[in-house]
Amino acid sequence: KAKLIKQYLLFLFVALQVLPATAQSSVWTLRQCVDSALQNNLSTQQSENNLDINGVALGQSKATRIPTLNGSANQSYGLGRTLNPVNYQFITGNIWGNQLSLNSSVTLFNGFQTSNTIKQNELNYESSRYNLEQLKNDITLAVVNAYLQVLFAKELVLVTEKQAETTTTQMNRVKELFDIGLKSETDLLQLKSQLATDKLSAVKAAGQLKTAKLNLQQLMNISPVSTFDIEYTSLPDGALSFPGNANDIYEKALTYHPAIKSKQLNTQSAAYGIK
């Protein structure tokens, strides 16, 4: 039984060590990469916290319209010669004392300061929401760009390896012709030099692929693993077509772009701050 337990514990330990690497060795899609980056990015988490802080500030400013109510209770006991709290005369004996208080207050008018503060905090909350949306857009674009860089690097590796294979086939053929005297040694040496250049290009392409994968994993904020790979994604039909002209796209960006909306809300918030 002791031997079986040791074997079981050893198997469990090995499984736990292999499990994290296996979980990250699968092929990642573009959507998975974007979701991982949005979930793990520290700037996104900080922006979400700022949104919560502005939400709390908005709730606190609205709560200032509610009347306040405070109460307190106090009990005292005296033994021996004691000062009577009612008539402030010394008495001999035991005395009990109870004190109760209750007070309330409400702001009737303060120059619309409460209303302006609430409106300012509402604008600050909406601005922080647009800031979070803009940050997510930036992260998404960065991940998409890094994803495309990995795809480009993978294609480059295939091209350089294919070129090296083609040059190797040509060199072997020229060597056979050189052996029977139909090609000069110069022709053979030129192909050997070209093959060395092609192999160097293949090595550089492989290095670029590793760098591109590492950059993508850093954007996703996950632990880099050598088994990381992405799914090949083809563009759907019409993906490169844009509705309207450049002016139409620019006008829509002014209306819907989160960064523009955030700055506009910040301007309105500053105006209420002055009020």
C-alpha positions, 0 to 999 in steps of 0.5 A: 500500500505504501508503494502504491501511495508513493506511485500515486503521489509521484504521478499526481506531482508530474501531472500538476507540473505538466498541466500548465504547459499543456493548457498553454500549448493549444492553438490560440485563435484571434478571439482567444488572444484578444480576450486574454489580453483584455482580461489580464491587462493591468491597465484595463484593470486599473481603468475598471477600478477608476470607473468604480471609484467614479461610480462611488463618488457619484453615489456619494454626491447623490447621497448628500441630498438625503437628510442626516440623522445622528443619535447618541446615548450615555449612562453614568453611575455615581457612588458616594459623594457625587455631583448631581448633574441636574442641579449641580449640587453634591449629594451623598449616596448612589445616583444614576444618570442617563443622557439621550440625544438625537439630531438631524440636518438637511441642506435647503439651498447651497447655491446649486452646488449639490446639483452641479456636483452631481452633474459633474460626477455623472460626466466624470463617470461617463468619461471614465467609461469611454476611457475604458472603452478606448483602452480596450480598443487600443489593446485589441488593435495591438493584439490584432497587429501582433497576431498578424505579425506572427502570421507574416513571420510564419509565412516568411519561414515557409518561404525561406525554407522552401527557397533553401530546399529549391537551392539545395536541389539545384546545387545537387543537380549542378554537382552531378553535372560538374562531376561529369564535366558539364558544369564549372566549379564556379557554378557549383560554388555560386550555388553553395554560396546561395544555399548558405545565404538561403539557410541564413535567411531561414534562421533569421525568419525562425528568429523573427517568428519566435520574437513575434510569438513572444510579443503576442504573449506579452500583450496577452500577459501570459507566461511565455511557452515555446509550444505557443502557436496561433490559428491561421485566420483568413480574411472574410469576403469584403473585410477590406471594403469600407463604406463611404469615403474618408470624410464620412469615416472621419465624421463618424469617428468624431461622433462615436470614437470613445476618445472624442466622447471622453474629451467632450465629457471632460470639457462639460465636467470642467464647466460644472466644476466652475459652477 
